[in-house]
Amino acid sequence: MLTLIRDGGAPMWAIIFLGALAFVAAARFAVRPVRAHLPMIVALAVGVLFSIACGVMADIAAVGSKVPRNPQWANSPRIHLVLLQGLAESMAPGILGFSTLSLVALLCAVGLRRLAAQPDAAQQPPVR
């Protein structure tokens, strides 16, 4: 986990913060499903998604700018290994963020199942 945060850099903090908020909101929805809470969970999940995109792009840009500035890397016969390592580290925001979103979706599925089982579920207005 700490390696992912180190590899992903500063954008990881946005993923952790928004992901934690989305996870807590989804857990709350799973325990006590209220249809009105779904839009907030979706908005937080979209925030995590955009943070993932920002993090991956920022990390790829960092690799693309740092490798040419280091002659020992740029002129190395094993430049492909340096680039592959940079690409692997650039995937850290996606690994952490999409794992978080998977858990949020699972918790929402539990909440939706429990919501459908409630006797007054048919009387609640649909989410738009």
N, C-alpha and C positions, 0 to 999 in steps of 0.2 A: 504494500500500500504506500509506504513512504517512498519507495523507488518510483512508483507511478507519479506521485506528487512532484518529486524532484525532476523527473524526466519531462513532465508536462509544463512546468514553469508556472508563472503567475496566473495564467487563465484557469488553472486548476482550482484556485480559491473561489472563483465565481461558480464553477461546477459544484464544488463541495457545499457552498452556501445555499445556492438555489436547490440543489439536489436534496439537501437535508430538510429544507422547508417543504419541498414537494413530498418527500418521504413521510414526514410527520403529518402533513395534511392528508395524505393517502391512508396512513395508518389510522388516523382519526375517523376517516370515512369508512374504513373497513370495520371498525369497532361500532361506530354509531352512524350508519348511513343516512345522510340528508342530501337529497338531490341538489339542493342549492349550493353545496360545497364543491360540486364538480367543476364549474367554470374556473374557480381559483386553482384547483389542482391542474387543470389543463394549461392554464396560463403559466404556472410555475414549471411545468414539464416543457413547454415551448421555450421558456427562458433557459432551461438546462440544454435543450437542443441547440439553441443559438450560441450558447457558451461553448458547447462542444465544437461547433463549426469554427468559432473564433479561435479556440485553443489549437485545433489541428492546423488551421491556416497560419497562425502565428508561429507555431513550432516548425512548420515546413519552411516558412520565410526565414526563420533563424538559421536553419541548416543551410539554406540557399545563400545566405549572406556571409555566414561564418567560414564555410569551407573555402571559398575563393580567397578570403583574407589571410588564410594560413597556408603559406607555401609548402610546408612539410606535408599537409594533407592534400592540397591541390595537385602537387607534383608527384605524389606517391603512386607507385604502380598498383597499389591496392585502394585506390580512390573509391572503387565500388563498395568496398567494405565500410568505409567511412560514411558514405551516403546511405547504405543500408542501415547502419546503426542509427543515423540521424532520422531516417524514415521510421524506424521502429520506435524511437523515443517520441516521435511526433504523433504516434497513435495513442499515447497515454490518455489524452483527454477523452477520446472516443471509448476507450476501454472502461474508464471510471464512469463516464457520463451515461453510456448506454447500459451499463450494469445497473446503475441507479434507476434509470428510466424503466428497465425491466421489472425491478422490484416495485416501483410505483404503479406500473400497469397491473401487476399481480394483486397488489393491495386493492386497487380500484375494482378489479374483477370480483374479489371477495365482497367488497362493499356493494357492488351492483347485484350480486347474487342474493345477498341478505336483504337488500332493498326490495327486490322482486318478491321475496318471500313474506314481506310485511303485508298485513291485510289491507292497509290503507294506501298501498303503493299505486293503485289504479287512480286514486283521487289526486295524486300529486301532479302538478303541471310538468310537461316534458322539458328537458334542458335544451336550450337553443344555442 
